[in-house]
Amino acid sequence: MEDMNRNEIEITTYDRLLRAWENSMELVRDYEMYSKRIEDQKIKEIFKRYAEDEGRHAAELRELLLEYKNKN
């Protein structure tokens, strides 16, 4: 234990899950915004699909985050 750097910051599993969930939610918002501001229909649909896909990722990450929090 003495060999450990006392100034080291430990990033926990909870921290990583929280950050991934927050990033995922931000991507949902970004993709939704892009889909509303782009006139090209093909690209608009791709961004809409990405927003939906990322929404599923965000929901799954949130569930994992809550499970992990309640487990510990």
TILO-51323 format. One record per residue (C-alpha): residue in three letters; x, z, y. Coordinates in steps of 0.05 Angstrom, whole numbers, padded with zeros to 5 digits, always signed. Layout:
// residues N
ALAXZY
...
END
This chain:
// residues 72
MET+00000+00000+00000
GLU+00058+00014+00047
ASP+00081-00058+00041
MET+00015-00083+00070
ASN+00015-00103+00143
ARG-00027-00052+00179
ASN-00045-00104+00231
GLU-00073-00152+00180
ILE-00147-00169+00187
GLU-00185-00174+00122
ILE-00238-00227+00118
THR-00290-00206+00067
THR-00337-00247+00024
TYR-00394-00224+00069
ASP-00355-00250+00130
ARG-00345-00318+00097
LEU-00418-00323+00076
LEU-00441-00304+00146
ARG-00396-00355+00179
ALA-00417-00410+00130
TRP-00490-00395+00143
GLU-00480-00395+00219
ASN-00442-00461+00215
SER-00496-00491+00171
MET-00551-00471+00220
GLU-00512-00502+00277
LEU-00506-00567+00239
VAL-00581-00568+00227
ARG-00593-00562+00302
ASP-00540-00615+00318
TYR-00567-00666+00267
GLU-00639-00655+00291
MET-00617-00666+00363
TYR-00579-00729+00344
SER-00639-00756+00307
LYS-00682-00748+00369
ARG-00633-00780+00417
ILE-00613-00841+00377
GLU-00653-00905+00382
ASP-00624-00941+00321
GLN-00675-00926+00266
LYS-00626-00928+00208
ILE-00579-00878+00241
LYS-00638-00835+00264
GLU-00663-00830+00193
ILE-00594-00812+00166
PHE-00588-00755+00216
LYS-00658-00731+00199
ARG-00638-00731+00125
TYR-00574-00694+00141
ALA-00613-00641+00180
GLU-00659-00631+00120
ASP-00601-00627+00071
GLU-00564-00578+00115
GLY-00627-00537+00123
ARG-00628-00529+00047
HIS-00555-00508+00049
ALA-00570-00458+00104
ALA-00628-00429+00065
GLU-00586-00421+00003
LEU-00529-00389+00042
ARG-00578-00341+00074
GLU-00604-00320+00005
LEU-00533-00310-00019
LEU-00516-00270+00043
LEU-00576-00224+00034
GLU-00563-00215-00041
TYR-00491-00198-00028
LYS-00508-00150+00028
ASN-00561-00114-00015
LYS-00514-00111-00075
ASN-00459-00075-00037
END
